[in-house]
Amino acid sequence: MSRTGTAPRRVDRPAADPGPVPVRIRHSKGGGARGHFQTTGDVRAFTHAGLFQPGIRTDVVVRFSATLGYRGSREAWRDLRGFAVKFLTPEGEYDLVGNNSPVFFLRDEAAFASLVVAQKMYTDGAVFDYDRLWDFWTTHPESAHQVAWLLSDRGIPRSWRHQDGFGSHTFQWTNAEGERFWVKYHLRTDQGIENLAEHDADAVDATEVDHQRADLRAAIDRGEHPSWTLSVQVMPYEDARTDEFNAFDLTKVWPKAAYPLIEVGRLVLDHNPDDELAEIEQAAFAPSSFVPGIGPSPDPMLLSRIDAYWRFHRHRVQDGFASRPPIPFTASVEGWDEDLARRARTWDPDDDFRQAGDLVRRVLDDEGRERLRATVVAQLAELTDPGLRARALDFWRRIDEAEGAAIAAALG
């Protein structure tokens, strides 16, 4: 079912010499495909966004990427994967710029530059400076949830097709009556979650650097079109004032018992790009690209990205983007009040390890915990500072006492 008599605007731009198009600083290595999103659920009670009305089909462009990898680097590194979706609607482009993780290392944008430095990668085989990396993690305890997730099996997905995607941030939906809601996006892979153990990742890297990009293209060529089911968690607007946790904290997930998943639709990728530069690499995915019925929340990291991505894309892909200013995100314009804006920056430091511990104890099975432990032990063995190793062990004991003790024993 089409929304209008004319086809939605495509993201294609004239092919250009790649020379004048600066490479992305982060997420520079990636690839993607085109496809469509079909709304199968009924979420009109929560949003009047046209693309989420029952039966509507919308063209999409999707780009997957490594966060840290550079062009020509291996795709089997343990790393967060970018999962960006551009919905090409008659109202304009709506960009959901997320990752394959539901959380992130930080909730305060002021520390982001330090995270970038801590995660600096090298091309000479020494991938990380583990002292610098673990110094950052242990001095930012809010990173515990993301660290536990990253060092678990999900840190190395088998392919882009076999990973979930998340909006990660909290967003705002508005229905036709003007009622507002907070939402979290979940894209669950219909292919099933599959990951690589460290030795499997090493074997893949030895044979094909671009294995994830090649896997996606080959699957689409075979007619095995990958798909994801999009669902949302919905929170009534006023719950964000009274709930026991900060609904805008990017380092936490919402409990599904309180806010269950509501199915919205299905995302399908069925067309490899004819010109990858024009259709994928020059597609400027920006969190500032919203459509009516969808908007931001006072999440500090989201507001920082809304400003930063637009400014970088204006520099990187000038034609067709320079005239698209970021949305204004003052409290009065977006509908939230100063009380919620203050609450978005109110965090409980004593709660930083709870969800990380739940992940280790309740989500991972025994074999998953063993592989997580082996990964942590291997990294901590690389540390040259004994005091830092002691801090790292304390970090893990605060996540889970038994796991911390097992890691310490393995390190002798």
N, C-alpha and C positions, 0 to 999 in steps of 0.2 A: 504494500500500500504506500503510495507516494503522497507526500504532504502537499505538494503544489504541482502545477502542470509543467513546471520547468525543472530541470535537473539541478541539484544543489551545486554551489560553487566548488570547483576543485581547487586543490592546493597547488597544482602544477604551475610552475613559473618557467619562463623561457630558459632553456639550457644555457649554462654559462661556463666560461673557463673557470675551473676550480681555483685558479690562482688568486683572484681577488676576493674569494669567500673565506674569511678566517675560520680556522678550525675551532670548534667548541673547546673551551678550556677544560671543562669537565664533561663527561659523557661524549668524548670526541670519537670513540670507536663504537660503531653500531650499524644498524641496518633495519629494514622494515618492509612493510607491504601495505597494500590497500585492501579495502573490504567494505563491510557494511555493519551497521548496528540495527537490530530489529527489536523494538519494544514489545515485550510479551506480557508484562505485568501491568497493573493499574496503580500508578502512584499519583494520580491527580489530586488526592487528598493532601499531598505534600508539596507539589510543584506544578506550576503552569508552563514549565519549559516545553517548547514544542516538540523537541526530539524525544521526550519521555512520555508522550501521549500514546495511548494504546494503539498498536498496529502500525505505528510510524516506522519507516525504514530510512536510515540516514547513512550516507557515504562517510567512510572514515579513512584516515591515514594513521598508521601505528609505527612508532620507532622504538626499538629495543636498543639498549646500550650497556656498556660497562661504565661504571662511575669513574674508575681511576685509569683504565687502559688508554693508551695512546694509539694512534693509527699504526697498524703493523704489530701491535702487542698481542699476546695470546688471549684467547677468550675463556680459558679454563682457570683463570685466577679466581681465588676466593674474593668475592667482591659483591656489592649491591648492584643489581641490574636496573637500569632505567626502563620504565614502561609508560610511554607517552602516547596518548590517544587524541587525535584531532577529529572532532565531529564537524562535518561540513554541512551546516544547517542554513536554511533560507534567512535566518536572523543573523548569520555570521558564523565565524569559527568559534567553537567551544573546545578548549584544551584542558584535558585532564592529565597533568604532568606528574606522574607518580613513579613508584619503584616496585620491586617485587617483594618488598618488606612492608609490614603495616606500621612500623615505627621508624625512628631515626635516632642518631647519636645525641642530638641536641634539641632543646626547646627554646633556646635563647640565641637569637641571630648574632649577638655580640661575639660569640665564641667560634663562629663558623670559619673565620680566617685561620684560627689556630688549628682547627680540625684539618683544613686543607694542607697545612704545613706538616702536621703529624702523619698524614697519609701520603706524603710525597713518594712517588715511585721512581725507580731507576731503570735504565735500559741495559745495565751491565751484568744482569743476573742477580744482583743484590736487590731484591724486590722492595723490601721495606727496611727502614731503620727501626727495629723492634723496640729499642729503648725509647725512642721518641714517640712511637705509637702507643706503647703501654703507659708511658708517662702521661700522655693526654688522657687516655681512658681512665686511669686510676685517679686522676685529679678532676675528672668530670663524672661522678658516680651516676648521673642521669643517663649515661651511655650504656649502663649495664644490660638493659633489655636488648638493645641493638647488638651489642657485642656478643651476648649469648646466642642470639639468632644467627649472626654472621658466621660464628665459629662452629655452628651446628651444620648438619648436612645441607641445609638450604643455602648455605654460602656459595655452593657451586652447583647451580642447576644443570641438568643434563642438556637441556636445550631451552630456547625461548618459549617453545611450545609447551614445555612441561613445568612451567612456573606460574604462580598466581601474580596478579597485579593489584596495587592498592593506591588510592588517592592519598592515603596516609594522613593528610591534614583533615581537620574538620571544616566542612563547607556549610553554606546556608542555602536552604531551599525556601521558596515562597510560593504559596498556592494562589489560585485565582481570587480568593477572598482576602488576600493580603496576610494570611497567617504565616508565621515563620517557623522553621524547623532547622535543627542542626543535623548534618548527615556525614557518614563515613562511607566511602566507596570500596567495594570488594569485587575484583575480577577473578573468579575461580576457574582455573583451567579445566576444560572438559576432557583433556587428554590424560589427566591425572598428574600428580606431583612426582617427578623423578629427579634425582640428584646424583652427583658423581662423588665417589670417595676420592681421597687424595691420590691414590695410586692410579685410579681410572682417569682422573684429570691429567696426570702426568703423561699417560699413554696417549690421550687425545691430543695434547699439546705437541707431542713429538711427531704426529702425523699430519695435523692440519690446524693451522693457527686460527682460521676463520670458520671453525666447525659449526658454531651456532648460526651464523649468517647462512652458511651453505645448507644447513639442515632445514631452515625455514623455507628457503627458495625451492629446495628439492621436494619438500612435502607439498607445497602449493602446486608445483609442476605435476606431481603425481595425482593431484586431485584430492589429496588428504588435507582439506582446508582446516587449519586449526581454529578453535573457537573457545570463547570464555563466557561464562554466565555472570552478568553484572547484577550485583545485589547491593543494597544499602542498609546500613543501620540508621534509624531515625530517632532523634531525641527531641521531645517537645522543647520549645524555645526556653521556657522558664526553668526547665530542669538544670540547665547550665549554671543557674544561680545557687541551686540548693543541693545538687548531687554531692556525694562524699568525695568525689575526685574532680580534678580539673578536666573538663571536657575538651579543652583546647591544647592539652599537653601532648606534643608530638612523640614523646618517648613512651606513651602508654596506649593500650588498646581499650576499647569499651567492652564491658562484659556482655556477651551475647545473651545471657539469661535475662538481663534487663532490657537489652536493645537487640532483638533478634534480627537476622538477615531477612530482608524483603526483596524478592526477585523483581528486577526491572526489565531485563532483556538479555539478548545474546549478541556477542561480538564475533564476527567471522572474518578471517583474512583469506581472500580467494584470488588475489591478483598481485603478482610480482611487479615491481616498478619497471616501466620501460626505460626510464632515465633516472637512475638512483640519485644522482646529484640534484636534479630539479625537483623530484617528487618526495624524496626522503631527507637528504642532507640540507636542502634549503627550506625545509618546512620548519618554520619558527614556532616551536611549541612554547607557549608562554602562559603561566598561571594567571595573567591579567586578562586573558581572553575568555569572557563569560558571555552568556546569552540571557535574555529575560527569564526570570524564575530561578536562577542560580547565581550565587554570589559568594564572597569570602566570609570568613569568620575572623575574630580578633586574634587568632593564632599568630604570635609574633614571627615565627619562621615563615608562615605563608605570606604575611604582609611584606616581609623582606624580599621574598622571591618574586612577588608581584611587581615590585619596583625593579629589582636587579635583572630579571630575565628580559623584560622589555628593553631596558637600556642596552643590554649586550646584543640582543637581536637587531636593534636599530643600527648598531655598528656592524654586525656580522652579515646580515641580509638586508640591505638598505631598501631596495626597490620593493614596494608593496607593503612594507612594514613601518617605515618611518612615520607615516601618517596615522598610525594606530596608537594613540597614547594609552598608558595604563589607566585602568579605572581609578577614580578617586576612592580612597578607602578610609575616609574620615568616619568616625562613629555615627555622625548624624546622617550621612548619606547612606550608609549600609544598614542602618536600622538598629544596630546595637547601641547600648548606652555606655556611659563611662564606667559604671559598676562592672559590667561584663568585661570591658577592656582591662580594668584593673585585675579582675579575677583571672584573666588569661595569663597574667604574669605572676600569679600567686601559686607557688609550688611547695609541696611537702618534701623536704630533702630526706626525711626518714622513710619515704615510700619508694625510693629509687630502685630498690633491689627486689621488691615483692613480685612483680610480674616476671622478672628474669628468673627468679626461683621457681615460679609456677611453670615456666617454659621447660626448665630442666627436669623438674620432678613429675609433671603431669602430662606434658606434650610428648617429650622424647621417651622412647622405649629404652631398654637396657643397652641394646646395641648402639642406638643413637647417642646415648650418654657416653659410651666407651669411645666412640669416634670423636665426640666433642672433647673429651678429656685428652685424647691423643693429640688433637690439634693444639689445645692450650699448652700442653706439656712441651710440644715441639717449639712453640713460639717463646715460652718462658725460658727454655734452655738456651735461647739465643741472646738473652739479656746479659749485658756486661756489668750492670750495676746491681750488687747484692741487695741494696736497700730497695731498689725498684722491684726486684723479684719478691721481696717480702711484702711490699705494698700490693703487688698483683695477687699474691696468695690470699691476702686479707680481703681483697676485692672479690675473689671467688668464694671465700668462706661466707661473705655477706650475701652472696647469691644463694649458696647452698652449703651448709656446714659440711655435709658428708662429701660433696663433690670437691670442696676446697681441700679437705683432708686427703682425699685420694690423689689429687693433683700434687700436693706437697710430698706425699709418699713416693709418687712416681719420679719426682725430681730428686729424691734422696735427701 
